[in-house]
């Protein structure tokens, strides 16, 4: 019973993660903060739905439909659909209309619903048809290349491409890494040292804001509700 989640990495520079899940006997989950946006498909009671979910700047509770199946593509930082700017999607989602089990409507065209194993081909078509873009400056900075722009210009490009500041992205990613380490059994004091937190209260505030759980709760299997997708970044 709960929320079964499976995910995999991708070789596409536009994709951060591909995931799928199924719900059983759970009414809500803790949606942890995420710097990336998702394209999500789900089936519930014979009805197919599609939506774009923007970055989540903080953890929040989210309802989970009973006995539903989900499939999603989490896009890499810097990837965006120009007709749906990421900076306008932070903390919210946009439903895509006219979805069936076979197709849905996206920017004036009919698209076949992708699957867990062919997400890359679907995204390649998005790129070819100009629906998906990626800011090369943001991508280069995330890969560690020194920027050739002023800090002000870079910050503006970063917010436009990701919806978040570089500082916010770093805080979210660090909190997610901390949560994964603690769930894997790493002691909190080691996590503080590894990830550069100042002290225990600093880690506690970060986990509470971005994960919605304390270190103690993360270290136990008996949590009040499941967490959304966590993976090593």
mmCIF file of the C-alpha atoms, coordinates in Angstrom:
data_MODEL
# 
_entry.id   MODEL 
# 
loop_
_atom_site.group_PDB 
_atom_site.id 
_atom_site.type_symbol 
_atom_site.label_atom_id 
_atom_site.label_alt_id 
_atom_site.label_comp_id 
_atom_site.label_asym_id 
_atom_site.label_entity_id 
_atom_site.label_seq_id 
_atom_site.pdbx_PDB_ins_code 
_atom_site.Cartn_x 
_atom_site.Cartn_y 
_atom_site.Cartn_z 
_atom_site.occupancy 
_atom_site.B_iso_or_equiv 
_atom_site.pdbx_formal_charge 
_atom_site.auth_seq_id 
_atom_site.auth_comp_id 
_atom_site.auth_asym_id 
_atom_site.auth_atom_id 
_atom_site.pdbx_PDB_model_num 
ATOM 1   C CA . UNK A 1 1   ? 0.000   0.000  0.000   1.00 0.00 ? 1   UNK A CA 1 
ATOM 2   C CA . UNK A 1 2   ? 1.237   3.514  -0.728  1.00 0.00 ? 2   UNK A CA 1 
ATOM 3   C CA . UNK A 1 3   ? 2.944   5.123  -3.677  1.00 0.00 ? 3   UNK A CA 1 
ATOM 4   C CA . UNK A 1 4   ? 5.221   2.908  -5.763  1.00 0.00 ? 4   UNK A CA 1 
ATOM 5   C CA . UNK A 1 5   ? 7.770   4.981  -7.685  1.00 0.00 ? 5   UNK A CA 1 
ATOM 6   C CA . UNK A 1 6   ? 10.305  3.841  -10.289 1.00 0.00 ? 6   UNK A CA 1 
ATOM 7   C CA . UNK A 1 7   ? 12.695  6.144  -12.120 1.00 0.00 ? 7   UNK A CA 1 
ATOM 8   C CA . UNK A 1 8   ? 15.696  6.125  -14.430 1.00 0.00 ? 8   UNK A CA 1 
ATOM 9   C CA . UNK A 1 9   ? 18.318  8.560  -15.625 1.00 0.00 ? 9   UNK A CA 1 
ATOM 10  C CA . UNK A 1 10  ? 18.504  9.656  -19.264 1.00 0.00 ? 10  UNK A CA 1 
ATOM 11  C CA . UNK A 1 11  ? 21.244  10.360 -21.755 1.00 0.00 ? 11  UNK A CA 1 
ATOM 12  C CA . UNK A 1 12  ? 19.322  13.293 -23.212 1.00 0.00 ? 12  UNK A CA 1 
ATOM 13  C CA . UNK A 1 13  ? 20.654  16.726 -22.202 1.00 0.00 ? 13  UNK A CA 1 
ATOM 14  C CA . UNK A 1 14  ? 17.041  17.892 -22.015 1.00 0.00 ? 14  UNK A CA 1 
ATOM 15  C CA . UNK A 1 15  ? 15.914  15.239 -19.515 1.00 0.00 ? 15  UNK A CA 1 
ATOM 16  C CA . UNK A 1 16  ? 16.821  15.030 -15.846 1.00 0.00 ? 16  UNK A CA 1 
ATOM 17  C CA . UNK A 1 17  ? 14.773  11.925 -15.049 1.00 0.00 ? 17  UNK A CA 1 
ATOM 18  C CA . UNK A 1 18  ? 12.030  9.662  -16.384 1.00 0.00 ? 18  UNK A CA 1 
ATOM 19  C CA . UNK A 1 19  ? 9.673   8.191  -13.815 1.00 0.00 ? 19  UNK A CA 1 
ATOM 20  C CA . UNK A 1 20  ? 6.468   6.252  -13.334 1.00 0.00 ? 20  UNK A CA 1 
ATOM 21  C CA . UNK A 1 21  ? 4.371   5.381  -10.317 1.00 0.00 ? 21  UNK A CA 1 
ATOM 22  C CA . UNK A 1 22  ? 1.193   3.759  -9.096  1.00 0.00 ? 22  UNK A CA 1 
ATOM 23  C CA . UNK A 1 23  ? -0.950  4.660  -6.087  1.00 0.00 ? 23  UNK A CA 1 
ATOM 24  C CA . UNK A 1 24  ? -2.598  2.175  -3.714  1.00 0.00 ? 24  UNK A CA 1 
ATOM 25  C CA . UNK A 1 25  ? -4.492  3.135  -0.575  1.00 0.00 ? 25  UNK A CA 1 
ATOM 26  C CA . UNK A 1 26  ? -2.930  6.567  -0.142  1.00 0.00 ? 26  UNK A CA 1 
ATOM 27  C CA . UNK A 1 27  ? -4.816  9.857  -0.207  1.00 0.00 ? 27  UNK A CA 1 
ATOM 28  C CA . UNK A 1 28  ? -1.961  12.341 -0.145  1.00 0.00 ? 28  UNK A CA 1 
ATOM 29  C CA . UNK A 1 29  ? 1.798   12.627 -0.327  1.00 0.00 ? 29  UNK A CA 1 
ATOM 30  C CA . UNK A 1 30  ? 4.479   15.106 0.624   1.00 0.00 ? 30  UNK A CA 1 
ATOM 31  C CA . UNK A 1 31  ? 5.619   16.751 -2.596  1.00 0.00 ? 31  UNK A CA 1 
ATOM 32  C CA . UNK A 1 32  ? 9.228   17.714 -1.934  1.00 0.00 ? 32  UNK A CA 1 
ATOM 33  C CA . UNK A 1 33  ? 10.789  20.840 -3.420  1.00 0.00 ? 33  UNK A CA 1 
ATOM 34  C CA . UNK A 1 34  ? 12.140  20.443 -6.950  1.00 0.00 ? 34  UNK A CA 1 
ATOM 35  C CA . UNK A 1 35  ? 14.113  22.816 -9.149  1.00 0.00 ? 35  UNK A CA 1 
ATOM 36  C CA . UNK A 1 36  ? 12.988  21.145 -12.391 1.00 0.00 ? 36  UNK A CA 1 
ATOM 37  C CA . UNK A 1 37  ? 9.630   21.072 -14.138 1.00 0.00 ? 37  UNK A CA 1 
ATOM 38  C CA . UNK A 1 38  ? 7.725   17.981 -15.288 1.00 0.00 ? 38  UNK A CA 1 
ATOM 39  C CA . UNK A 1 39  ? 5.410   16.859 -18.039 1.00 0.00 ? 39  UNK A CA 1 
ATOM 40  C CA . UNK A 1 40  ? 3.072   14.390 -16.330 1.00 0.00 ? 40  UNK A CA 1 
ATOM 41  C CA . UNK A 1 41  ? 0.571   11.869 -17.711 1.00 0.00 ? 41  UNK A CA 1 
ATOM 42  C CA . UNK A 1 42  ? -1.821  9.933  -15.470 1.00 0.00 ? 42  UNK A CA 1 
ATOM 43  C CA . UNK A 1 43  ? -4.772  7.616  -15.750 1.00 0.00 ? 43  UNK A CA 1 
ATOM 44  C CA . UNK A 1 44  ? -7.506  7.478  -13.140 1.00 0.00 ? 44  UNK A CA 1 
ATOM 45  C CA . UNK A 1 45  ? -10.814 5.659  -13.462 1.00 0.00 ? 45  UNK A CA 1 
ATOM 46  C CA . UNK A 1 46  ? -10.380 5.321  -17.202 1.00 0.00 ? 46  UNK A CA 1 
ATOM 47  C CA . UNK A 1 47  ? -9.660  9.024  -17.717 1.00 0.00 ? 47  UNK A CA 1 
ATOM 48  C CA . UNK A 1 48  ? -6.306  10.214 -19.141 1.00 0.00 ? 48  UNK A CA 1 
ATOM 49  C CA . UNK A 1 49  ? -4.910  13.562 -18.015 1.00 0.00 ? 49  UNK A CA 1 
ATOM 50  C CA . UNK A 1 50  ? -1.823  15.548 -18.978 1.00 0.00 ? 50  UNK A CA 1 
ATOM 51  C CA . UNK A 1 51  ? -0.282  18.544 -17.214 1.00 0.00 ? 51  UNK A CA 1 
ATOM 52  C CA . UNK A 1 52  ? 2.883   20.589 -16.959 1.00 0.00 ? 52  UNK A CA 1 
ATOM 53  C CA . UNK A 1 53  ? 4.043   20.913 -13.335 1.00 0.00 ? 53  UNK A CA 1 
ATOM 54  C CA . UNK A 1 54  ? 6.402   23.793 -12.645 1.00 0.00 ? 54  UNK A CA 1 
ATOM 55  C CA . UNK A 1 55  ? 9.320   23.891 -10.198 1.00 0.00 ? 55  UNK A CA 1 
ATOM 56  C CA . UNK A 1 56  ? 8.351   23.554 -6.536  1.00 0.00 ? 56  UNK A CA 1 
ATOM 57  C CA . UNK A 1 57  ? 10.195  26.074 -4.322  1.00 0.00 ? 57  UNK A CA 1 
ATOM 58  C CA . UNK A 1 58  ? 9.090   24.382 -1.086  1.00 0.00 ? 58  UNK A CA 1 
ATOM 59  C CA . UNK A 1 59  ? 7.609   21.125 0.156   1.00 0.00 ? 59  UNK A CA 1 
ATOM 60  C CA . UNK A 1 60  ? 3.827   20.854 0.296   1.00 0.00 ? 60  UNK A CA 1 
ATOM 61  C CA . UNK A 1 61  ? 1.139   18.231 0.728   1.00 0.00 ? 61  UNK A CA 1 
ATOM 62  C CA . UNK A 1 62  ? -0.528  17.055 -2.474  1.00 0.00 ? 62  UNK A CA 1 
ATOM 63  C CA . UNK A 1 63  ? -3.587  14.850 -3.020  1.00 0.00 ? 63  UNK A CA 1 
ATOM 64  C CA . UNK A 1 64  ? -3.098  11.459 -4.676  1.00 0.00 ? 64  UNK A CA 1 
ATOM 65  C CA . UNK A 1 65  ? -5.978  9.864  -6.632  1.00 0.00 ? 65  UNK A CA 1 
ATOM 66  C CA . UNK A 1 66  ? -6.766  6.294  -5.611  1.00 0.00 ? 66  UNK A CA 1 
ATOM 67  C CA . UNK A 1 67  ? -5.546  3.471  -7.893  1.00 0.00 ? 67  UNK A CA 1 
ATOM 68  C CA . UNK A 1 68  ? -3.990  5.795  -10.472 1.00 0.00 ? 68  UNK A CA 1 
ATOM 69  C CA . UNK A 1 69  ? -0.969  5.266  -12.720 1.00 0.00 ? 69  UNK A CA 1 
ATOM 70  C CA . UNK A 1 70  ? 1.465   8.057  -13.505 1.00 0.00 ? 70  UNK A CA 1 
ATOM 71  C CA . UNK A 1 71  ? 4.259   8.640  -15.986 1.00 0.00 ? 71  UNK A CA 1 
ATOM 72  C CA . UNK A 1 72  ? 6.429   11.733 -16.076 1.00 0.00 ? 72  UNK A CA 1 
ATOM 73  C CA . UNK A 1 73  ? 9.402   13.387 -17.713 1.00 0.00 ? 73  UNK A CA 1 
ATOM 74  C CA . UNK A 1 74  ? 11.444  15.640 -15.462 1.00 0.00 ? 74  UNK A CA 1 
ATOM 75  C CA . UNK A 1 75  ? 13.293  18.136 -17.655 1.00 0.00 ? 75  UNK A CA 1 
ATOM 76  C CA . UNK A 1 76  ? 16.819  19.325 -16.978 1.00 0.00 ? 76  UNK A CA 1 
ATOM 77  C CA . UNK A 1 77  ? 17.543  22.772 -15.608 1.00 0.00 ? 77  UNK A CA 1 
ATOM 78  C CA . UNK A 1 78  ? 17.676  25.294 -18.434 1.00 0.00 ? 78  UNK A CA 1 
ATOM 79  C CA . UNK A 1 79  ? 15.212  23.372 -20.625 1.00 0.00 ? 79  UNK A CA 1 
ATOM 80  C CA . UNK A 1 80  ? 11.915  25.107 -21.263 1.00 0.00 ? 80  UNK A CA 1 
ATOM 81  C CA . UNK A 1 81  ? 8.939   25.428 -23.570 1.00 0.00 ? 81  UNK A CA 1 
ATOM 82  C CA . UNK A 1 82  ? 8.941   29.067 -24.743 1.00 0.00 ? 82  UNK A CA 1 
ATOM 83  C CA . UNK A 1 83  ? 5.147   29.139 -25.055 1.00 0.00 ? 83  UNK A CA 1 
ATOM 84  C CA . UNK A 1 84  ? 4.904   28.127 -21.365 1.00 0.00 ? 84  UNK A CA 1 
ATOM 85  C CA . UNK A 1 85  ? 7.679   30.135 -19.643 1.00 0.00 ? 85  UNK A CA 1 
ATOM 86  C CA . UNK A 1 86  ? 9.086   28.300 -16.627 1.00 0.00 ? 86  UNK A CA 1 
ATOM 87  C CA . UNK A 1 87  ? 9.248   31.452 -14.526 1.00 0.00 ? 87  UNK A CA 1 
ATOM 88  C CA . UNK A 1 88  ? 5.437   31.641 -14.726 1.00 0.00 ? 88  UNK A CA 1 
ATOM 89  C CA . UNK A 1 89  ? 4.996   28.023 -13.619 1.00 0.00 ? 89  UNK A CA 1 
ATOM 90  C CA . UNK A 1 90  ? 6.804   28.111 -10.278 1.00 0.00 ? 90  UNK A CA 1 
ATOM 91  C CA . UNK A 1 91  ? 4.630   26.435 -7.666  1.00 0.00 ? 91  UNK A CA 1 
ATOM 92  C CA . UNK A 1 92  ? 1.800   25.710 -10.078 1.00 0.00 ? 92  UNK A CA 1 
ATOM 93  C CA . UNK A 1 93  ? 0.724   23.535 -12.975 1.00 0.00 ? 93  UNK A CA 1 
ATOM 94  C CA . UNK A 1 94  ? -1.053  23.887 -16.286 1.00 0.00 ? 94  UNK A CA 1 
ATOM 95  C CA . UNK A 1 95  ? -3.481  21.245 -17.554 1.00 0.00 ? 95  UNK A CA 1 
ATOM 96  C CA . UNK A 1 96  ? -3.185  20.249 -21.210 1.00 0.00 ? 96  UNK A CA 1 
ATOM 97  C CA . UNK A 1 97  ? -6.629  19.720 -22.778 1.00 0.00 ? 97  UNK A CA 1 
ATOM 98  C CA . UNK A 1 98  ? -8.133  17.027 -25.004 1.00 0.00 ? 98  UNK A CA 1 
ATOM 99  C CA . UNK A 1 99  ? -6.037  14.148 -23.682 1.00 0.00 ? 99  UNK A CA 1 
ATOM 100 C CA . UNK A 1 100 ? -6.932  10.551 -24.538 1.00 0.00 ? 100 UNK A CA 1 
ATOM 101 C CA . UNK A 1 101 ? -5.118  7.278  -23.935 1.00 0.00 ? 101 UNK A CA 1 
ATOM 102 C CA . UNK A 1 102 ? -3.430  7.661  -27.311 1.00 0.00 ? 102 UNK A CA 1 
ATOM 103 C CA . UNK A 1 103 ? -2.926  11.372 -27.906 1.00 0.00 ? 103 UNK A CA 1 
ATOM 104 C CA . UNK A 1 104 ? -3.051  14.895 -26.515 1.00 0.00 ? 104 UNK A CA 1 
ATOM 105 C CA . UNK A 1 105 ? -2.921  18.455 -27.840 1.00 0.00 ? 105 UNK A CA 1 
ATOM 106 C CA . UNK A 1 106 ? 0.283   20.488 -27.543 1.00 0.00 ? 106 UNK A CA 1 
ATOM 107 C CA . UNK A 1 107 ? 0.796   23.896 -29.105 1.00 0.00 ? 107 UNK A CA 1 
ATOM 108 C CA . UNK A 1 108 ? -1.488  23.388 -32.070 1.00 0.00 ? 108 UNK A CA 1 
ATOM 109 C CA . UNK A 1 109 ? -0.562  19.779 -32.868 1.00 0.00 ? 109 UNK A CA 1 
ATOM 110 C CA . UNK A 1 110 ? -1.694  16.299 -31.907 1.00 0.00 ? 110 UNK A CA 1 
ATOM 111 C CA . UNK A 1 111 ? 0.964   14.247 -30.122 1.00 0.00 ? 111 UNK A CA 1 
ATOM 112 C CA . UNK A 1 112 ? 1.053   10.562 -29.289 1.00 0.00 ? 112 UNK A CA 1 
ATOM 113 C CA . UNK A 1 113 ? 1.235   9.895  -25.576 1.00 0.00 ? 113 UNK A CA 1 
ATOM 114 C CA . UNK A 1 114 ? 4.819   8.783  -24.832 1.00 0.00 ? 114 UNK A CA 1 
ATOM 115 C CA . UNK A 1 115 ? 5.828   5.891  -22.597 1.00 0.00 ? 115 UNK A CA 1 
ATOM 116 C CA . UNK A 1 116 ? 8.485   5.210  -19.991 1.00 0.00 ? 116 UNK A CA 1 
ATOM 117 C CA . UNK A 1 117 ? 10.808  3.573  -22.533 1.00 0.00 ? 117 UNK A CA 1 
ATOM 118 C CA . UNK A 1 118 ? 10.490  6.059  -25.408 1.00 0.00 ? 118 UNK A CA 1 
ATOM 119 C CA . UNK A 1 119 ? 10.576  9.395  -23.585 1.00 0.00 ? 119 UNK A CA 1 
ATOM 120 C CA . UNK A 1 120 ? 13.793  10.398 -25.360 1.00 0.00 ? 120 UNK A CA 1 
ATOM 121 C CA . UNK A 1 121 ? 12.260  10.021 -28.826 1.00 0.00 ? 121 UNK A CA 1 
ATOM 122 C CA . UNK A 1 122 ? 9.294   12.109 -27.722 1.00 0.00 ? 122 UNK A CA 1 
ATOM 123 C CA . UNK A 1 123 ? 11.578  14.865 -26.384 1.00 0.00 ? 123 UNK A CA 1 
ATOM 124 C CA . UNK A 1 124 ? 13.698  14.806 -29.553 1.00 0.00 ? 124 UNK A CA 1 
ATOM 125 C CA . UNK A 1 125 ? 10.565  15.564 -31.560 1.00 0.00 ? 125 UNK A CA 1 
ATOM 126 C CA . UNK A 1 126 ? 9.758   18.439 -29.185 1.00 0.00 ? 126 UNK A CA 1 
ATOM 127 C CA . UNK A 1 127 ? 13.200  19.887 -29.890 1.00 0.00 ? 127 UNK A CA 1 
ATOM 128 C CA . UNK A 1 128 ? 12.923  19.406 -33.679 1.00 0.00 ? 128 UNK A CA 1 
ATOM 129 C CA . UNK A 1 129 ? 9.581   21.170 -33.789 1.00 0.00 ? 129 UNK A CA 1 
ATOM 130 C CA . UNK A 1 130 ? 10.767  24.091 -31.693 1.00 0.00 ? 130 UNK A CA 1 
ATOM 131 C CA . UNK A 1 131 ? 8.534   23.355 -28.709 1.00 0.00 ? 131 UNK A CA 1 
ATOM 132 C CA . UNK A 1 132 ? 11.432  22.638 -26.351 1.00 0.00 ? 132 UNK A CA 1 
ATOM 133 C CA . UNK A 1 133 ? 14.529  24.798 -25.965 1.00 0.00 ? 133 UNK A CA 1 
ATOM 134 C CA . UNK A 1 134 ? 17.556  24.890 -23.666 1.00 0.00 ? 134 UNK A CA 1 
ATOM 135 C CA . UNK A 1 135 ? 19.531  27.927 -22.588 1.00 0.00 ? 135 UNK A CA 1 
ATOM 136 C CA . UNK A 1 136 ? 23.204  27.146 -23.413 1.00 0.00 ? 136 UNK A CA 1 
ATOM 137 C CA . UNK A 1 137 ? 24.508  29.677 -20.886 1.00 0.00 ? 137 UNK A CA 1 
ATOM 138 C CA . UNK A 1 138 ? 22.574  28.131 -18.016 1.00 0.00 ? 138 UNK A CA 1 
ATOM 139 C CA . UNK A 1 139 ? 23.601  24.650 -19.128 1.00 0.00 ? 139 UNK A CA 1 
ATOM 140 C CA . UNK A 1 140 ? 27.277  25.691 -19.278 1.00 0.00 ? 140 UNK A CA 1 
ATOM 141 C CA . UNK A 1 141 ? 27.189  27.264 -15.815 1.00 0.00 ? 141 UNK A CA 1 
ATOM 142 C CA . UNK A 1 142 ? 25.542  24.170 -14.350 1.00 0.00 ? 142 UNK A CA 1 
ATOM 143 C CA . UNK A 1 143 ? 28.313  22.083 -15.939 1.00 0.00 ? 143 UNK A CA 1 
ATOM 144 C CA . UNK A 1 144 ? 30.908  24.246 -14.185 1.00 0.00 ? 144 UNK A CA 1 
ATOM 145 C CA . UNK A 1 145 ? 31.993  26.500 -17.059 1.00 0.00 ? 145 UNK A CA 1 
ATOM 146 C CA . UNK A 1 146 ? 32.808  30.079 -16.005 1.00 0.00 ? 146 UNK A CA 1 
ATOM 147 C CA . UNK A 1 147 ? 30.158  32.537 -17.289 1.00 0.00 ? 147 UNK A CA 1 
ATOM 148 C CA . UNK A 1 148 ? 31.119  35.228 -19.772 1.00 0.00 ? 148 UNK A CA 1 
ATOM 149 C CA . UNK A 1 149 ? 28.267  37.460 -18.632 1.00 0.00 ? 149 UNK A CA 1 
ATOM 150 C CA . UNK A 1 150 ? 27.852  39.882 -15.757 1.00 0.00 ? 150 UNK A CA 1 
ATOM 151 C CA . UNK A 1 151 ? 26.323  38.485 -12.572 1.00 0.00 ? 151 UNK A CA 1 
ATOM 152 C CA . UNK A 1 152 ? 23.174  40.549 -13.149 1.00 0.00 ? 152 UNK A CA 1 
ATOM 153 C CA . UNK A 1 153 ? 22.709  39.269 -16.706 1.00 0.00 ? 153 UNK A CA 1 
ATOM 154 C CA . UNK A 1 154 ? 23.453  35.689 -15.690 1.00 0.00 ? 154 UNK A CA 1 
ATOM 155 C CA . UNK A 1 155 ? 20.963  35.853 -12.838 1.00 0.00 ? 155 UNK A CA 1 
ATOM 156 C CA . UNK A 1 156 ? 18.285  37.166 -15.194 1.00 0.00 ? 156 UNK A CA 1 
ATOM 157 C CA . UNK A 1 157 ? 18.979  34.396 -17.714 1.00 0.00 ? 157 UNK A CA 1 
ATOM 158 C CA . UNK A 1 158 ? 18.953  31.807 -14.946 1.00 0.00 ? 158 UNK A CA 1 
ATOM 159 C CA . UNK A 1 159 ? 15.592  32.920 -13.556 1.00 0.00 ? 159 UNK A CA 1 
ATOM 160 C CA . UNK A 1 160 ? 14.060  33.073 -17.031 1.00 0.00 ? 160 UNK A CA 1 
ATOM 161 C CA . UNK A 1 161 ? 15.265  29.574 -17.925 1.00 0.00 ? 161 UNK A CA 1 
ATOM 162 C CA . UNK A 1 162 ? 14.600  27.846 -14.585 1.00 0.00 ? 162 UNK A CA 1 
ATOM 163 C CA . UNK A 1 163 ? 12.081  30.005 -12.727 1.00 0.00 ? 163 UNK A CA 1 
ATOM 164 C CA . UNK A 1 164 ? 14.434  30.120 -9.739  1.00 0.00 ? 164 UNK A CA 1 
ATOM 165 C CA . UNK A 1 165 ? 17.603  31.908 -8.678  1.00 0.00 ? 165 UNK A CA 1 
ATOM 166 C CA . UNK A 1 166 ? 20.899  30.025 -8.608  1.00 0.00 ? 166 UNK A CA 1 
ATOM 167 C CA . UNK A 1 167 ? 20.864  30.260 -4.816  1.00 0.00 ? 167 UNK A CA 1 
ATOM 168 C CA . UNK A 1 168 ? 17.396  28.720 -4.592  1.00 0.00 ? 168 UNK A CA 1 
ATOM 169 C CA . UNK A 1 169 ? 18.410  25.879 -6.915  1.00 0.00 ? 169 UNK A CA 1 
ATOM 170 C CA . UNK A 1 170 ? 21.490  25.138 -4.798  1.00 0.00 ? 170 UNK A CA 1 
ATOM 171 C CA . UNK A 1 171 ? 19.445  25.100 -1.590  1.00 0.00 ? 171 UNK A CA 1 
ATOM 172 C CA . UNK A 1 172 ? 16.827  22.759 -3.049  1.00 0.00 ? 172 UNK A CA 1 
ATOM 173 C CA . UNK A 1 173 ? 19.388  20.361 -4.500  1.00 0.00 ? 173 UNK A CA 1 
ATOM 174 C CA . UNK A 1 174 ? 21.379  20.292 -1.264  1.00 0.00 ? 174 UNK A CA 1 
ATOM 175 C CA . UNK A 1 175 ? 18.266  19.534 0.795   1.00 0.00 ? 175 UNK A CA 1 
ATOM 176 C CA . UNK A 1 176 ? 17.312  16.711 -1.577  1.00 0.00 ? 176 UNK A CA 1 
ATOM 177 C CA . UNK A 1 177 ? 20.833  15.279 -1.339  1.00 0.00 ? 177 UNK A CA 1 
ATOM 178 C CA . UNK A 1 178 ? 20.653  15.505 2.446   1.00 0.00 ? 178 UNK A CA 1 
ATOM 179 C CA . UNK A 1 179 ? 17.309  13.684 2.494   1.00 0.00 ? 179 UNK A CA 1 
ATOM 180 C CA . UNK A 1 180 ? 18.642  10.868 0.299   1.00 0.00 ? 180 UNK A CA 1 
ATOM 181 C CA . UNK A 1 181 ? 21.737  10.456 2.498   1.00 0.00 ? 181 UNK A CA 1 
ATOM 182 C CA . UNK A 1 182 ? 19.697  10.359 5.691   1.00 0.00 ? 182 UNK A CA 1 
ATOM 183 C CA . UNK A 1 183 ? 17.256  7.849  4.194   1.00 0.00 ? 183 UNK A CA 1 
ATOM 184 C CA . UNK A 1 184 ? 20.296  5.738  3.275   1.00 0.00 ? 184 UNK A CA 1 
ATOM 185 C CA . UNK A 1 185 ? 21.360  5.712  6.923   1.00 0.00 ? 185 UNK A CA 1 
ATOM 186 C CA . UNK A 1 186 ? 24.055  8.415  6.939   1.00 0.00 ? 186 UNK A CA 1 
ATOM 187 C CA . UNK A 1 187 ? 24.112  10.158 10.359  1.00 0.00 ? 187 UNK A CA 1 
ATOM 188 C CA . UNK A 1 188 ? 22.920  13.769 10.403  1.00 0.00 ? 188 UNK A CA 1 
ATOM 189 C CA . UNK A 1 189 ? 26.280  15.097 11.651  1.00 0.00 ? 189 UNK A CA 1 
ATOM 190 C CA . UNK A 1 190 ? 28.019  13.479 8.666   1.00 0.00 ? 190 UNK A CA 1 
ATOM 191 C CA . UNK A 1 191 ? 25.468  15.015 6.293   1.00 0.00 ? 191 UNK A CA 1 
ATOM 192 C CA . UNK A 1 192 ? 26.132  18.432 7.813   1.00 0.00 ? 192 UNK A CA 1 
ATOM 193 C CA . UNK A 1 193 ? 29.855  18.028 7.185   1.00 0.00 ? 193 UNK A CA 1 
ATOM 194 C CA . UNK A 1 194 ? 29.512  16.581 3.662   1.00 0.00 ? 194 UNK A CA 1 
ATOM 195 C CA . UNK A 1 195 ? 27.077  19.160 2.330   1.00 0.00 ? 195 UNK A CA 1 
ATOM 196 C CA . UNK A 1 196 ? 28.321  22.277 4.071   1.00 0.00 ? 196 UNK A CA 1 
ATOM 197 C CA . UNK A 1 197 ? 25.491  23.044 6.476   1.00 0.00 ? 197 UNK A CA 1 
ATOM 198 C CA . UNK A 1 198 ? 26.480  25.318 9.360   1.00 0.00 ? 198 UNK A CA 1 
ATOM 199 C CA . UNK A 1 199 ? 25.024  23.162 12.114  1.00 0.00 ? 199 UNK A CA 1 
ATOM 200 C CA . UNK A 1 200 ? 22.117  20.921 13.118  1.00 0.00 ? 200 UNK A CA 1 
ATOM 201 C CA . UNK A 1 201 ? 19.516  23.747 13.205  1.00 0.00 ? 201 UNK A CA 1 
ATOM 202 C CA . UNK A 1 202 ? 20.573  24.830 9.696   1.00 0.00 ? 202 UNK A CA 1 
ATOM 203 C CA . UNK A 1 203 ? 20.023  21.302 8.382   1.00 0.00 ? 203 UNK A CA 1 
ATOM 204 C CA . UNK A 1 204 ? 16.723  21.022 10.253  1.00 0.00 ? 204 UNK A CA 1 
ATOM 205 C CA . UNK A 1 205 ? 15.377  24.260 8.740   1.00 0.00 ? 205 UNK A CA 1 
ATOM 206 C CA . UNK A 1 206 ? 16.420  23.171 5.258   1.00 0.00 ? 206 UNK A CA 1 
ATOM 207 C CA . UNK A 1 207 ? 14.777  19.753 5.563   1.00 0.00 ? 207 UNK A CA 1 
ATOM 208 C CA . UNK A 1 208 ? 11.597  21.243 6.990   1.00 0.00 ? 208 UNK A CA 1 
ATOM 209 C CA . UNK A 1 209 ? 11.296  23.825 4.218   1.00 0.00 ? 209 UNK A CA 1 
ATOM 210 C CA . UNK A 1 210 ? 12.284  21.765 1.195   1.00 0.00 ? 210 UNK A CA 1 
ATOM 211 C CA . UNK A 1 211 ? 11.487  18.155 2.178   1.00 0.00 ? 211 UNK A CA 1 
ATOM 212 C CA . UNK A 1 212 ? 8.709   18.580 4.710   1.00 0.00 ? 212 UNK A CA 1 
ATOM 213 C CA . UNK A 1 213 ? 10.331  16.057 7.058   1.00 0.00 ? 213 UNK A CA 1 
ATOM 214 C CA . UNK A 1 214 ? 12.746  16.084 9.958   1.00 0.00 ? 214 UNK A CA 1 
ATOM 215 C CA . UNK A 1 215 ? 15.938  14.041 9.938   1.00 0.00 ? 215 UNK A CA 1 
ATOM 216 C CA . UNK A 1 216 ? 14.344  11.664 12.459  1.00 0.00 ? 216 UNK A CA 1 
ATOM 217 C CA . UNK A 1 217 ? 11.292  11.149 10.255  1.00 0.00 ? 217 UNK A CA 1 
ATOM 218 C CA . UNK A 1 218 ? 13.475  10.507 7.225   1.00 0.00 ? 218 UNK A CA 1 
ATOM 219 C CA . UNK A 1 219 ? 15.401  7.886  9.153   1.00 0.00 ? 219 UNK A CA 1 
ATOM 220 C CA . UNK A 1 220 ? 12.317  5.804  9.927   1.00 0.00 ? 220 UNK A CA 1 
ATOM 221 C CA . UNK A 1 221 ? 10.132  3.698  7.654   1.00 0.00 ? 221 UNK A CA 1 
ATOM 222 C CA . UNK A 1 222 ? 6.955   4.732  9.464   1.00 0.00 ? 222 UNK A CA 1 
ATOM 223 C CA . UNK A 1 223 ? 6.201   8.093  7.857   1.00 0.00 ? 223 UNK A CA 1 
ATOM 224 C CA . UNK A 1 224 ? 2.684   9.585  7.919   1.00 0.00 ? 224 UNK A CA 1 
ATOM 225 C CA . UNK A 1 225 ? 2.573   9.859  4.132   1.00 0.00 ? 225 UNK A CA 1 
ATOM 226 C CA . UNK A 1 226 ? 4.878   8.977  1.212   1.00 0.00 ? 226 UNK A CA 1 
ATOM 227 C CA . UNK A 1 227 ? 7.347   11.395 -0.349  1.00 0.00 ? 227 UNK A CA 1 
ATOM 228 C CA . UNK A 1 228 ? 7.409   12.314 -3.996  1.00 0.00 ? 228 UNK A CA 1 
ATOM 229 C CA . UNK A 1 229 ? 10.381  11.271 -6.121  1.00 0.00 ? 229 UNK A CA 1 
ATOM 230 C CA . UNK A 1 230 ? 13.767  11.591 -4.403  1.00 0.00 ? 230 UNK A CA 1 
ATOM 231 C CA . UNK A 1 231 ? 16.968  10.582 -6.177  1.00 0.00 ? 231 UNK A CA 1 
ATOM 232 C CA . UNK A 1 232 ? 20.658  11.291 -5.959  1.00 0.00 ? 232 UNK A CA 1 
ATOM 233 C CA . UNK A 1 233 ? 21.434  14.440 -7.924  1.00 0.00 ? 233 UNK A CA 1 
# 
